């Protein structure tokens, strides 16, 4: 998935939180913290490992970012 698609999905989630009761009073970073706290609660309630998922997501993000910095895939060098 392209990074611009990921950014658009994240913006949509944060937009929904911004429209929620009290969300309009928070800054975008405040809404981000609210999303993360809700995800932590969800992980606790459903016995999913938040820290494990965060570490995996961070590793995938770093791998994607490293791939993006190498230029377009399949492009040859002269």
Order of alpha helices (4+ residues) and beta strands (2+ residues): alpha-alpha-alpha
